């Protein structure tokens, strides 16, 4: 019984390690932020209307 719990703990630690690795190992300063984020209350379609034909 103790061996099963130990194995489950090891599997959980490997799972947490994989998640941590995929979240924080990419860029040196984290995720890049967009400079042209839409303003509050405006949607992206308001800034770029479809071209008139």
mmCIF entry with sequence, helices, sheets and N, C-alpha, C, O atoms, coordinates in Angstrom:
data_MODEL
# 
_entry.id   MODEL 
# 
_entity.id                         1 
_entity.type                       polymer 
_entity.pdbx_number_of_molecules   1 
# 
_entity_poly.entity_id                      1 
_entity_poly.type                           'polypeptide(L)' 
_entity_poly.nstd_linkage                   no 
_entity_poly.nstd_monomer                   no 
_entity_poly.pdbx_seq_one_letter_code       
;(UNK)(UNK)(UNK)(UNK)(UNK)(UNK)(UNK)(UNK)(UNK)(UNK)(UNK)(UNK)(UNK)(UNK)(UNK)(UNK)
(UNK)(UNK)(UNK)(UNK)(UNK)(UNK)(UNK)(UNK)(UNK)(UNK)(UNK)(UNK)(UNK)(UNK)(UNK)(UNK)
(UNK)(UNK)(UNK)(UNK)(UNK)(UNK)(UNK)(UNK)(UNK)(UNK)(UNK)(UNK)(UNK)(UNK)(UNK)(UNK)
(UNK)(UNK)(UNK)(UNK)(UNK)
;
_entity_poly.pdbx_seq_one_letter_code_can   XXXXXXXXXXXXXXXXXXXXXXXXXXXXXXXXXXXXXXXXXXXXXXXXXXXXX 
_entity_poly.pdbx_strand_id                 A 
# 
loop_
_entity_poly_seq.entity_id 
_entity_poly_seq.num 
_entity_poly_seq.mon_id 
_entity_poly_seq.hetero 
1 1  UNK n 
1 2  UNK n 
1 3  UNK n 
1 4  UNK n 
1 5  UNK n 
1 6  UNK n 
1 7  UNK n 
1 8  UNK n 
1 9  UNK n 
1 10 UNK n 
1 11 UNK n 
1 12 UNK n 
1 13 UNK n 
1 14 UNK n 
1 15 UNK n 
1 16 UNK n 
1 17 UNK n 
1 18 UNK n 
1 19 UNK n 
1 20 UNK n 
1 21 UNK n 
1 22 UNK n 
1 23 UNK n 
1 24 UNK n 
1 25 UNK n 
1 26 UNK n 
1 27 UNK n 
1 28 UNK n 
1 29 UNK n 
1 30 UNK n 
1 31 UNK n 
1 32 UNK n 
1 33 UNK n 
1 34 UNK n 
1 35 UNK n 
1 36 UNK n 
1 37 UNK n 
1 38 UNK n 
1 39 UNK n 
1 40 UNK n 
1 41 UNK n 
1 42 UNK n 
1 43 UNK n 
1 44 UNK n 
1 45 UNK n 
1 46 UNK n 
1 47 UNK n 
1 48 UNK n 
1 49 UNK n 
1 50 UNK n 
1 51 UNK n 
1 52 UNK n 
1 53 UNK n 
# 
_struct_asym.id          A 
_struct_asym.entity_id   1 
# 
loop_
_struct_conf.conf_type_id 
_struct_conf.id 
_struct_conf.pdbx_PDB_helix_id 
_struct_conf.beg_label_comp_id 
_struct_conf.beg_label_asym_id 
_struct_conf.beg_label_seq_id 
_struct_conf.pdbx_beg_PDB_ins_code 
_struct_conf.end_label_comp_id 
_struct_conf.end_label_asym_id 
_struct_conf.end_label_seq_id 
_struct_conf.pdbx_end_PDB_ins_code 
_struct_conf.beg_auth_comp_id 
_struct_conf.beg_auth_asym_id 
_struct_conf.beg_auth_seq_id 
_struct_conf.end_auth_comp_id 
_struct_conf.end_auth_asym_id 
_struct_conf.end_auth_seq_id 
_struct_conf.pdbx_PDB_helix_class 
_struct_conf.details 
_struct_conf.pdbx_PDB_helix_length 
HELX_P HELX_P1 AA1 UNK A 2  ? UNK A 24 ? UNK A 2  UNK A 24 1 ? 23 
HELX_P HELX_P2 AA2 UNK A 44 ? UNK A 47 ? UNK A 44 UNK A 47 1 ? 4  
# 
_struct_conf_type.id          HELX_P 
_struct_conf_type.criteria    ? 
_struct_conf_type.reference   ? 
# 
loop_
_atom_site.group_PDB 
_atom_site.id 
_atom_site.type_symbol 
_atom_site.label_atom_id 
_atom_site.label_alt_id 
_atom_site.label_comp_id 
_atom_site.label_asym_id 
_atom_site.label_entity_id 
_atom_site.label_seq_id 
_atom_site.pdbx_PDB_ins_code 
_atom_site.Cartn_x 
_atom_site.Cartn_y 
_atom_site.Cartn_z 
_atom_site.occupancy 
_atom_site.B_iso_or_equiv 
_atom_site.pdbx_formal_charge 
_atom_site.auth_seq_id 
_atom_site.auth_comp_id 
_atom_site.auth_asym_id 
_atom_site.auth_atom_id 
_atom_site.pdbx_PDB_model_num 
ATOM 1   N N  . UNK A 1 1  ? 0.832   -1.196 0.000   1.00 0.00 ? 1  UNK A N  1 
ATOM 2   C CA . UNK A 1 1  ? 0.000   0.000  0.000   1.00 0.00 ? 1  UNK A CA 1 
ATOM 3   C C  . UNK A 1 1  ? 0.873   1.255  0.000   1.00 0.00 ? 1  UNK A C  1 
ATOM 4   O O  . UNK A 1 1  ? 0.601   2.204  -0.734  1.00 0.00 ? 1  UNK A O  1 
ATOM 5   N N  . UNK A 1 2  ? 1.913   1.256  0.817   1.00 0.00 ? 2  UNK A N  1 
ATOM 6   C CA . UNK A 1 2  ? 2.809   2.404  0.875   1.00 0.00 ? 2  UNK A CA 1 
ATOM 7   C C  . UNK A 1 2  ? 3.525   2.638  -0.444  1.00 0.00 ? 2  UNK A C  1 
ATOM 8   O O  . UNK A 1 2  ? 3.789   3.779  -0.823  1.00 0.00 ? 2  UNK A O  1 
ATOM 9   N N  . UNK A 1 3  ? 3.840   1.542  -1.150  1.00 0.00 ? 3  UNK A N  1 
ATOM 10  C CA . UNK A 1 3  ? 4.519   1.671  -2.440  1.00 0.00 ? 3  UNK A CA 1 
ATOM 11  C C  . UNK A 1 3  ? 3.603   2.329  -3.476  1.00 0.00 ? 3  UNK A C  1 
ATOM 12  O O  . UNK A 1 3  ? 4.065   3.111  -4.307  1.00 0.00 ? 3  UNK A O  1 
ATOM 13  N N  . UNK A 1 4  ? 2.327   2.018  -3.425  1.00 0.00 ? 4  UNK A N  1 
ATOM 14  C CA . UNK A 1 4  ? 1.368   2.636  -4.353  1.00 0.00 ? 4  UNK A CA 1 
ATOM 15  C C  . UNK A 1 4  ? 1.255   4.137  -4.075  1.00 0.00 ? 4  UNK A C  1 
ATOM 16  O O  . UNK A 1 4  ? 1.208   4.937  -5.009  1.00 0.00 ? 4  UNK A O  1 
ATOM 17  N N  . UNK A 1 5  ? 1.212   4.518  -2.808  1.00 0.00 ? 5  UNK A N  1 
ATOM 18  C CA . UNK A 1 5  ? 1.142   5.938  -2.461  1.00 0.00 ? 5  UNK A CA 1 
ATOM 19  C C  . UNK A 1 5  ? 2.419   6.669  -2.872  1.00 0.00 ? 5  UNK A C  1 
ATOM 20  O O  . UNK A 1 5  ? 2.365   7.803  -3.349  1.00 0.00 ? 5  UNK A O  1 
ATOM 21  N N  . UNK A 1 6  ? 3.563   6.018  -2.686  1.00 0.00 ? 6  UNK A N  1 
ATOM 22  C CA . UNK A 1 6  ? 4.824   6.613  -3.094  1.00 0.00 ? 6  UNK A CA 1 
ATOM 23  C C  . UNK A 1 6  ? 4.876   6.811  -4.609  1.00 0.00 ? 6  UNK A C  1 
ATOM 24  O O  . UNK A 1 6  ? 5.354   7.836  -5.094  1.00 0.00 ? 6  UNK A O  1 
ATOM 25  N N  . UNK A 1 7  ? 4.383   5.824  -5.341  1.00 0.00 ? 7  UNK A N  1 
ATOM 26  C CA . UNK A 1 7  ? 4.352   5.938  -6.799  1.00 0.00 ? 7  UNK A CA 1 
ATOM 27  C C  . UNK A 1 7  ? 3.389   7.037  -7.242  1.00 0.00 ? 7  UNK A C  1 
ATOM 28  O O  . UNK A 1 7  ? 3.681   7.767  -8.190  1.00 0.00 ? 7  UNK A O  1 
ATOM 29  N N  . UNK A 1 8  ? 2.251   7.163  -6.570  1.00 0.00 ? 8  UNK A N  1 
ATOM 30  C CA . UNK A 1 8  ? 1.295   8.224  -6.901  1.00 0.00 ? 8  UNK A CA 1 
ATOM 31  C C  . UNK A 1 8  ? 1.899   9.595  -6.608  1.00 0.00 ? 8  UNK A C  1 
ATOM 32  O O  . UNK A 1 8  ? 1.697   10.538 -7.373  1.00 0.00 ? 8  UNK A O  1 
ATOM 33  N N  . UNK A 1 9  ? 2.632   9.711  -5.515  1.00 0.00 ? 9  UNK A N  1 
ATOM 34  C CA . UNK A 1 9  ? 3.302   10.964 -5.197  1.00 0.00 ? 9  UNK A CA 1 
ATOM 35  C C  . UNK A 1 9  ? 4.350   11.311 -6.252  1.00 0.00 ? 9  UNK A C  1 
ATOM 36  O O  . UNK A 1 9  ? 4.450   12.463 -6.676  1.00 0.00 ? 9  UNK A O  1 
ATOM 37  N N  . UNK A 1 10 ? 5.123   10.327 -6.670  1.00 0.00 ? 10 UNK A N  1 
ATOM 38  C CA . UNK A 1 10 ? 6.129   10.557 -7.708  1.00 0.00 ? 10 UNK A CA 1 
ATOM 39  C C  . UNK A 1 10 ? 5.478   10.982 -9.023  1.00 0.00 ? 10 UNK A C  1 
ATOM 40  O O  . UNK A 1 10 ? 5.981   11.877 -9.703  1.00 0.00 ? 10 UNK A O  1 
ATOM 41  N N  . UNK A 1 11 ? 4.365   10.346 -9.384  1.00 0.00 ? 11 UNK A N  1 
ATOM 42  C CA . UNK A 1 11 ? 3.663   10.717 -10.615 1.00 0.00 ? 11 UNK A CA 1 
ATOM 43  C C  . UNK A 1 11 ? 3.118   12.139 -10.513 1.00 0.00 ? 11 UNK A C  1 
ATOM 44  O O  . UNK A 1 11 ? 3.159   12.884 -11.492 1.00 0.00 ? 11 UNK A O  1 
ATOM 45  N N  . UNK A 1 12 ? 2.610   12.524 -9.350  1.00 0.00 ? 12 UNK A N  1 
ATOM 46  C CA . UNK A 1 12 ? 2.129   13.888 -9.153  1.00 0.00 ? 12 UNK A CA 1 
ATOM 47  C C  . UNK A 1 12 ? 3.246   14.905 -9.259  1.00 0.00 ? 12 UNK A C  1 
ATOM 48  O O  . UNK A 1 12 ? 3.062   15.972 -9.844  1.00 0.00 ? 12 UNK A O  1 
ATOM 49  N N  . UNK A 1 13 ? 4.412   14.583 -8.695  1.00 0.00 ? 13 UNK A N  1 
ATOM 50  C CA . UNK A 1 13 ? 5.551   15.499 -8.794  1.00 0.00 ? 13 UNK A CA 1 
ATOM 51  C C  . UNK A 1 13 ? 6.026   15.654 -10.232 1.00 0.00 ? 13 UNK A C  1 
ATOM 52  O O  . UNK A 1 13 ? 6.378   16.755 -10.656 1.00 0.00 ? 13 UNK A O  1 
ATOM 53  N N  . UNK A 1 14 ? 6.039   14.552 -10.986 1.00 0.00 ? 14 UNK A N  1 
ATOM 54  C CA . UNK A 1 14 ? 6.416   14.633 -12.398 1.00 0.00 ? 14 UNK A CA 1 
ATOM 55  C C  . UNK A 1 14 ? 5.409   15.486 -13.161 1.00 0.00 ? 14 UNK A C  1 
ATOM 56  O O  . UNK A 1 14 ? 5.790   16.281 -14.020 1.00 0.00 ? 14 UNK A O  1 
ATOM 57  N N  . UNK A 1 15 ? 4.137   15.325 -12.852 1.00 0.00 ? 15 UNK A N  1 
ATOM 58  C CA . UNK A 1 15 ? 3.085   16.127 -13.499 1.00 0.00 ? 15 UNK A CA 1 
ATOM 59  C C  . UNK A 1 15 ? 3.272   17.614 -13.218 1.00 0.00 ? 15 UNK A C  1 
ATOM 60  O O  . UNK A 1 15 ? 3.190   18.433 -14.134 1.00 0.00 ? 15 UNK A O  1 
ATOM 61  N N  . UNK A 1 16 ? 3.521   17.966 -11.964 1.00 0.00 ? 16 UNK A N  1 
ATOM 62  C CA . UNK A 1 16 ? 3.749   19.366 -11.592 1.00 0.00 ? 16 UNK A CA 1 
ATOM 63  C C  . UNK A 1 16 ? 5.010   19.902 -12.267 1.00 0.00 ? 16 UNK A C  1 
ATOM 64  O O  . UNK A 1 16 ? 5.027   21.045 -12.722 1.00 0.00 ? 16 UNK A O  1 
ATOM 65  N N  . UNK A 1 17 ? 6.057   19.095 -12.337 1.00 0.00 ? 17 UNK A N  1 
ATOM 66  C CA . UNK A 1 17 ? 7.299   19.506 -12.991 1.00 0.00 ? 17 UNK A CA 1 
ATOM 67  C C  . UNK A 1 17 ? 7.077   19.793 -14.481 1.00 0.00 ? 17 UNK A C  1 
ATOM 68  O O  . UNK A 1 17 ? 7.601   20.772 -15.013 1.00 0.00 ? 17 UNK A O  1 
ATOM 69  N N  . UNK A 1 18 ? 6.306   18.943 -15.140 1.00 0.00 ? 18 UNK A N  1 
ATOM 70  C CA . UNK A 1 18 ? 6.026   19.155 -16.567 1.00 0.00 ? 18 UNK A CA 1 
ATOM 71  C C  . UNK A 1 18 ? 5.239   20.445 -16.765 1.00 0.00 ? 18 UNK A C  1 
ATOM 72  O O  . UNK A 1 18 ? 5.533   21.204 -17.688 1.00 0.00 ? 18 UNK A O  1 
ATOM 73  N N  . UNK A 1 19 ? 4.255   20.708 -15.926 1.00 0.00 ? 19 UNK A N  1 
ATOM 74  C CA . UNK A 1 19 ? 3.477   21.945 -16.042 1.00 0.00 ? 19 UNK A CA 1 
ATOM 75  C C  . UNK A 1 19 ? 4.359   23.159 -15.777 1.00 0.00 ? 19 UNK A C  1 
ATOM 76  O O  . UNK A 1 19 ? 4.295   24.142 -16.515 1.00 0.00 ? 19 UNK A O  1 
ATOM 77  N N  . UNK A 1 20 ? 5.180   23.101 -14.733 1.00 0.00 ? 20 UNK A N  1 
ATOM 78  C CA . UNK A 1 20 ? 6.075   24.216 -14.426 1.00 0.00 ? 20 UNK A CA 1 
ATOM 79  C C  . UNK A 1 20 ? 7.035   24.466 -15.580 1.00 0.00 ? 20 UNK A C  1 
ATOM 80  O O  . UNK A 1 20 ? 7.273   25.615 -15.952 1.00 0.00 ? 20 UNK A O  1 
ATOM 81  N N  . UNK A 1 21 ? 7.582   23.409 -16.142 1.00 0.00 ? 21 UNK A N  1 
ATOM 82  C CA . UNK A 1 21 ? 8.544   23.541 -17.230 1.00 0.00 ? 21 UNK A CA 1 
ATOM 83  C C  . UNK A 1 21 ? 7.901   24.197 -18.452 1.00 0.00 ? 21 UNK A C  1 
ATOM 84  O O  . UNK A 1 21 ? 8.507   25.069 -19.074 1.00 0.00 ? 21 UNK A O  1 
ATOM 85  N N  . UNK A 1 22 ? 6.689   23.787 -18.797 1.00 0.00 ? 22 UNK A N  1 
ATOM 86  C CA . UNK A 1 22 ? 6.053   24.354 -19.979 1.00 0.00 ? 22 UNK A CA 1 
ATOM 87  C C  . UNK A 1 22 ? 5.594   25.790 -19.756 1.00 0.00 ? 22 UNK A C  1 
ATOM 88  O O  . UNK A 1 22 ? 5.511   26.555 -20.717 1.00 0.00 ? 22 UNK A O  1 
ATOM 89  N N  . UNK A 1 23 ? 5.296   26.177 -18.522 1.00 0.00 ? 23 UNK A N  1 
ATOM 90  C CA . UNK A 1 23 ? 4.827   27.536 -18.268 1.00 0.00 ? 23 UNK A CA 1 
ATOM 91  C C  . UNK A 1 23 ? 5.956   28.547 -18.161 1.00 0.00 ? 23 UNK A C  1 
ATOM 92  O O  . UNK A 1 23 ? 5.814   29.671 -18.642 1.00 0.00 ? 23 UNK A O  1 
ATOM 93  N N  . UNK A 1 24 ? 7.079   28.178 -17.540 1.00 0.00 ? 24 UNK A N  1 
ATOM 94  C CA . UNK A 1 24 ? 8.078   29.167 -17.165 1.00 0.00 ? 24 UNK A CA 1 
ATOM 95  C C  . UNK A 1 24 ? 9.431   29.011 -17.836 1.00 0.00 ? 24 UNK A C  1 
ATOM 96  O O  . UNK A 1 24 ? 10.351  29.751 -17.490 1.00 0.00 ? 24 UNK A O  1 
ATOM 97  N N  . UNK A 1 25 ? 9.604   28.100 -18.766 1.00 0.00 ? 25 UNK A N  1 
ATOM 98  C CA . UNK A 1 25 ? 10.940  27.902 -19.322 1.00 0.00 ? 25 UNK A CA 1 
ATOM 99  C C  . UNK A 1 25 ? 11.146  28.587 -20.665 1.00 0.00 ? 25 UNK A C  1 
ATOM 100 O O  . UNK A 1 25 ? 12.226  28.470 -21.244 1.00 0.00 ? 25 UNK A O  1 
ATOM 101 N N  . UNK A 1 26 ? 10.154  29.292 -21.175 1.00 0.00 ? 26 UNK A N  1 
ATOM 102 C CA . UNK A 1 26 ? 10.242  29.857 -22.518 1.00 0.00 ? 26 UNK A CA 1 
ATOM 103 C C  . UNK A 1 26 ? 11.092  31.101 -22.620 1.00 0.00 ? 26 UNK A C  1 
ATOM 104 O O  . UNK A 1 26 ? 12.265  31.021 -22.984 1.00 0.00 ? 26 UNK A O  1 
ATOM 105 N N  . UNK A 1 27 ? 10.525  32.246 -22.306 1.00 0.00 ? 27 UNK A N  1 
ATOM 106 C CA . UNK A 1 27 ? 11.213  33.522 -22.460 1.00 0.00 ? 27 UNK A CA 1 
ATOM 107 C C  . UNK A 1 27 ? 11.859  33.940 -21.156 1.00 0.00 ? 27 UNK A C  1 
ATOM 108 O O  . UNK A 1 27 ? 11.416  33.556 -20.073 1.00 0.00 ? 27 UNK A O  1 
ATOM 109 N N  . UNK A 1 28 ? 12.921  34.738 -21.277 1.00 0.00 ? 28 UNK A N  1 
ATOM 110 C CA . UNK A 1 28 ? 13.633  35.196 -20.080 1.00 0.00 ? 28 UNK A CA 1 
ATOM 111 C C  . UNK A 1 28 ? 12.778  36.113 -19.209 1.00 0.00 ? 28 UNK A C  1 
ATOM 112 O O  . UNK A 1 28 ? 12.856  36.052 -17.982 1.00 0.00 ? 28 UNK A O  1 
ATOM 113 N N  . UNK A 1 29 ? 11.971  36.951 -19.829 1.00 0.00 ? 29 UNK A N  1 
ATOM 114 C CA . UNK A 1 29 ? 11.174  37.933 -19.074 1.00 0.00 ? 29 UNK A CA 1 
ATOM 115 C C  . UNK A 1 29 ? 9.692   37.597 -19.096 1.00 0.00 ? 29 UNK A C  1 
ATOM 116 O O  . UNK A 1 29 ? 8.866   38.493 -18.919 1.00 0.00 ? 29 UNK A O  1 
ATOM 117 N N  . UNK A 1 30 ? 9.335   36.360 -19.305 1.00 0.00 ? 30 UNK A N  1 
ATOM 118 C CA . UNK A 1 30 ? 7.930   35.962 -19.307 1.00 0.00 ? 30 UNK A CA 1 
ATOM 119 C C  . UNK A 1 30 ? 7.283   36.201 -20.658 1.00 0.00 ? 30 UNK A C  1 
ATOM 120 O O  . UNK A 1 30 ? 7.965   36.366 -21.670 1.00 0.00 ? 30 UNK A O  1 
ATOM 121 N N  . UNK A 1 31 ? 5.984   36.218 -20.661 1.00 0.00 ? 31 UNK A N  1 
ATOM 122 C CA . UNK A 1 31 ? 5.227   36.408 -21.888 1.00 0.00 ? 31 UNK A CA 1 
ATOM 123 C C  . UNK A 1 31 ? 5.341   37.843 -22.386 1.00 0.00 ? 31 UNK A C  1 
ATOM 124 O O  . UNK A 1 31 ? 5.398   38.785 -21.595 1.00 0.00 ? 31 UNK A O  1 
ATOM 125 N N  . UNK A 1 32 ? 5.375   37.994 -23.698 1.00 0.00 ? 32 UNK A N  1 
ATOM 126 C CA . UNK A 1 32 ? 5.404   39.319 -24.299 1.00 0.00 ? 32 UNK A CA 1 
ATOM 127 C C  . UNK A 1 32 ? 3.998   39.888 -24.318 1.00 0.00 ? 32 UNK A C  1 
ATOM 128 O O  . UNK A 1 32 ? 3.033   39.159 -24.548 1.00 0.00 ? 32 UNK A O  1 
ATOM 129 N N  . UNK A 1 33 ? 3.877   41.183 -24.078 1.00 0.00 ? 33 UNK A N  1 
ATOM 130 C CA . UNK A 1 33 ? 2.584   41.856 -24.084 1.00 0.00 ? 33 UNK A CA 1 
ATOM 131 C C  . UNK A 1 33 ? 2.416   42.614 -25.389 1.00 0.00 ? 33 UNK A C  1 
ATOM 132 O O  . UNK A 1 33 ? 3.371   43.184 -25.916 1.00 0.00 ? 33 UNK A O  1 
ATOM 133 N N  . UNK A 1 34 ? 1.193   42.616 -25.905 1.00 0.00 ? 34 UNK A N  1 
ATOM 134 C CA . UNK A 1 34 ? 0.898   43.354 -27.125 1.00 0.00 ? 34 UNK A CA 1 
ATOM 135 C C  . UNK A 1 34 ? 0.885   44.840 -26.817 1.00 0.00 ? 34 UNK A C  1 
ATOM 136 O O  . UNK A 1 34 ? 0.321   45.266 -25.809 1.00 0.00 ? 34 UNK A O  1 
ATOM 137 N N  . UNK A 1 35 ? 1.514   45.641 -27.696 1.00 0.00 ? 35 UNK A N  1 
ATOM 138 C CA . UNK A 1 35 ? 1.508   47.090 -27.513 1.00 0.00 ? 35 UNK A CA 1 
ATOM 139 C C  . UNK A 1 35 ? 0.162   47.691 -27.884 1.00 0.00 ? 35 UNK A C  1 
ATOM 140 O O  . UNK A 1 35 ? -0.230  48.725 -27.344 1.00 0.00 ? 35 UNK A O  1 
ATOM 141 N N  . UNK A 1 36 ? -0.539  47.054 -28.794 1.00 0.00 ? 36 UNK A N  1 
ATOM 142 C CA . UNK A 1 36 ? -1.809  47.610 -29.268 1.00 0.00 ? 36 UNK A CA 1 
ATOM 143 C C  . UNK A 1 36 ? -2.979  46.801 -28.705 1.00 0.00 ? 36 UNK A C  1 
ATOM 144 O O  . UNK A 1 36 ? -3.805  46.292 -29.462 1.00 0.00 ? 36 UNK A O  1 
ATOM 145 N N  . UNK A 1 37 ? -3.048  46.685 -27.379 1.00 0.00 ? 37 UNK A N  1 
ATOM 146 C CA . UNK A 1 37 ? -4.178  46.009 -26.765 1.00 0.00 ? 37 UNK A CA 1 
ATOM 147 C C  . UNK A 1 37 ? -5.429  46.851 -26.935 1.00 0.00 ? 37 UNK A C  1 
ATOM 148 O O  . UNK A 1 37 ? -5.361  48.077 -26.842 1.00 0.00 ? 37 UNK A O  1 
ATOM 149 N N  . UNK A 1 38 ? -6.570  46.223 -27.182 1.00 0.00 ? 38 UNK A N  1 
ATOM 150 C CA . UNK A 1 38 ? -7.801  47.012 -27.352 1.00 0.00 ? 38 UNK A CA 1 
ATOM 151 C C  . UNK A 1 38 ? -8.176  47.716 -26.053 1.00 0.00 ? 38 UNK A C  1 
ATOM 152 O O  . UNK A 1 38 ? -7.982  47.184 -24.960 1.00 0.00 ? 38 UNK A O  1 
ATOM 153 N N  . UNK A 1 39 ? -8.713  48.914 -26.197 1.00 0.00 ? 39 UNK A N  1 
ATOM 154 C CA . UNK A 1 39 ? -9.124  49.687 -25.026 1.00 0.00 ? 39 UNK A CA 1 
ATOM 155 C C  . UNK A 1 39 ? -10.366 49.058 -24.404 1.00 0.00 ? 39 UNK A C  1 
ATOM 156 O O  . UNK A 1 39 ? -11.077 48.293 -25.055 1.00 0.00 ? 39 UNK A O  1 
ATOM 157 N N  . UNK A 1 40 ? -10.616 49.383 -23.159 1.00 0.00 ? 40 UNK A N  1 
ATOM 158 C CA . UNK A 1 40 ? -11.789 48.832 -22.463 1.00 0.00 ? 40 UNK A CA 1 
ATOM 159 C C  . UNK A 1 40 ? -13.057 49.298 -23.158 1.00 0.00 ? 40 UNK A C  1 
ATOM 160 O O  . UNK A 1 40 ? -13.201 50.476 -23.485 1.00 0.00 ? 40 UNK A O  1 
ATOM 161 N N  . UNK A 1 41 ? -13.969 48.371 -23.380 1.00 0.00 ? 41 UNK A N  1 
ATOM 162 C CA . UNK A 1 41 ? -15.241 48.711 -24.003 1.00 0.00 ? 41 UNK A CA 1 
ATOM 163 C C  . UNK A 1 41 ? -15.191 48.725 -25.522 1.00 0.00 ? 41 UNK A C  1 
ATOM 164 O O  . UNK A 1 41 ? -16.230 48.861 -26.169 1.00 0.00 ? 41 UNK A O  1 
ATOM 165 N N  . UNK A 1 42 ? -14.014 48.587 -26.101 1.00 0.00 ? 42 UNK A N  1 
ATOM 166 C CA . UNK A 1 42 ? -13.902 48.553 -27.559 1.00 0.00 ? 42 UNK A CA 1 
ATOM 167 C C  . UNK A 1 42 ? -13.478 47.173 -27.979 1.00 0.00 ? 42 UNK A C  1 
ATOM 168 O O  . UNK A 1 42 ? -12.708 46.509 -27.284 1.00 0.00 ? 42 UNK A O  1 
ATOM 169 N N  . UNK A 1 43 ? -13.962 46.754 -29.077 1.00 0.00 ? 43 UNK A N  1 
ATOM 170 C CA . UNK A 1 43 ? -13.614 45.453 -29.589 1.00 0.00 ? 43 UNK A CA 1 
ATOM 171 C C  . UNK A 1 43 ? -12.713 45.615 -30.807 1.00 0.00 ? 43 UNK A C  1 
ATOM 172 O O  . UNK A 1 43 ? -12.667 46.692 -31.401 1.00 0.00 ? 43 UNK A O  1 
ATOM 173 N N  . UNK A 1 44 ? -12.021 44.595 -31.171 1.00 0.00 ? 44 UNK A N  1 
ATOM 174 C CA . UNK A 1 44 ? -11.037 44.675 -32.257 1.00 0.00 ? 44 UNK A CA 1 
ATOM 175 C C  . UNK A 1 44 ? -11.706 45.038 -33.584 1.00 0.00 ? 44 UNK A C  1 
ATOM 176 O O  . UNK A 1 44 ? -11.056 45.620 -34.453 1.00 0.00 ? 44 UNK A O  1 
ATOM 177 N N  . UNK A 1 45 ? -12.985 44.709 -33.759 1.00 0.00 ? 45 UNK A N  1 
ATOM 178 C CA . UNK A 1 45 ? -13.655 45.043 -35.024 1.00 0.00 ? 45 UNK A CA 1 
ATOM 179 C C  . UNK A 1 45 ? -13.933 46.528 -35.140 1.00 0.00 ? 45 UNK A C  1 
ATOM 180 O O  . UNK A 1 45 ? -14.083 47.031 -36.254 1.00 0.00 ? 45 UNK A O  1 
ATOM 181 N N  . UNK A 1 46 ? -14.010 47.257 -34.015 1.00 0.00 ? 46 UNK A N  1 
ATOM 182 C CA . UNK A 1 46 ? -14.226 48.704 -34.074 1.00 0.00 ? 46 UNK A CA 1 
ATOM 183 C C  . UNK A 1 46 ? -12.995 49.417 -34.636 1.00 0.00 ? 46 UNK A C  1 
ATOM 184 O O  . UNK A 1 46 ? -13.127 50.428 -35.327 1.00 0.00 ? 46 UNK A O  1 
ATOM 185 N N  . UNK A 1 47 ? -11.820 48.905 -34.347 1.00 0.00 ? 47 UNK A N  1 
ATOM 186 C CA . UNK A 1 47 ? -10.584 49.563 -34.806 1.00 0.00 ? 47 UNK A CA 1 
ATOM 187 C C  . UNK A 1 47 ? -10.301 49.261 -36.274 1.00 0.00 ? 47 UNK A C  1 
ATOM 188 O O  . UNK A 1 47 ? -9.762  50.104 -36.991 1.00 0.00 ? 47 UNK A O  1 
ATOM 189 N N  . UNK A 1 48 ? -10.659 48.072 -36.716 1.00 0.00 ? 48 UNK A N  1 
ATOM 190 C CA . UNK A 1 48 ? -10.368 47.661 -38.088 1.00 0.00 ? 48 UNK A CA 1 
ATOM 191 C C  . UNK A 1 48 ? -11.661 47.254 -38.803 1.00 0.00 ? 48 UNK A C  1 
ATOM 192 O O  . UNK A 1 48 ? -11.956 46.065 -38.923 1.00 0.00 ? 48 UNK A O  1 
ATOM 193 N N  . UNK A 1 49 ? -12.426 48.237 -39.275 1.00 0.00 ? 49 UNK A N  1 
ATOM 194 C CA . UNK A 1 49 ? -13.671 47.878 -39.959 1.00 0.00 ? 49 UNK A CA 1 
ATOM 195 C C  . UNK A 1 49 ? -13.369 47.186 -41.274 1.00 0.00 ? 49 UNK A C  1 
ATOM 196 O O  . UNK A 1 49 ? -12.290 47.372 -41.837 1.00 0.00 ? 49 UNK A O  1 
ATOM 197 N N  . UNK A 1 50 ? -14.302 46.394 -41.772 1.00 0.00 ? 50 UNK A N  1 
ATOM 198 C CA . UNK A 1 50 ? -14.062 45.716 -43.060 1.00 0.00 ? 50 UNK A CA 1 
ATOM 199 C C  . UNK A 1 50 ? -13.990 46.728 -44.192 1.00 0.00 ? 50 UNK A C  1 
ATOM 200 O O  . UNK A 1 50 ? -14.651 47.765 -44.142 1.00 0.00 ? 50 UNK A O  1 
ATOM 201 N N  . UNK A 1 51 ? -13.201 46.438 -45.199 1.00 0.00 ? 51 UNK A N  1 
ATOM 202 C CA . UNK A 1 51 ? -13.069 47.393 -46.316 1.00 0.00 ? 51 UNK A CA 1 
ATOM 203 C C  . UNK A 1 51 ? -14.377 47.518 -47.093 1.00 0.00 ? 51 UNK A C  1 
ATOM 204 O O  . UNK A 1 51 ? -15.113 46.550 -47.291 1.00 0.00 ? 51 UNK A O  1 
ATOM 205 N N  . UNK A 1 52 ? -14.633 48.753 -47.524 1.00 0.00 ? 52 UNK A N  1 
ATOM 206 C CA . UNK A 1 52 ? -15.846 48.993 -48.313 1.00 0.00 ? 52 UNK A CA 1 
ATOM 207 C C  . UNK A 1 52 ? -15.602 48.620 -49.760 1.00 0.00 ? 52 UNK A C  1 
ATOM 208 O O  . UNK A 1 52 ? -14.525 48.855 -50.309 1.00 0.00 ? 52 UNK A O  1 
ATOM 209 N N  . UNK A 1 53 ? -16.627 48.032 -50.369 1.00 0.00 ? 53 UNK A N  1 
ATOM 210 C CA . UNK A 1 53 ? -16.474 47.615 -51.778 1.00 0.00 ? 53 UNK A CA 1 
ATOM 211 C C  . UNK A 1 53 ? -17.280 48.465 -52.690 1.00 0.00 ? 53 UNK A C  1 
ATOM 212 O O  . UNK A 1 53 ? -17.268 48.254 -53.902 1.00 0.00 ? 53 UNK A O  1 
# 
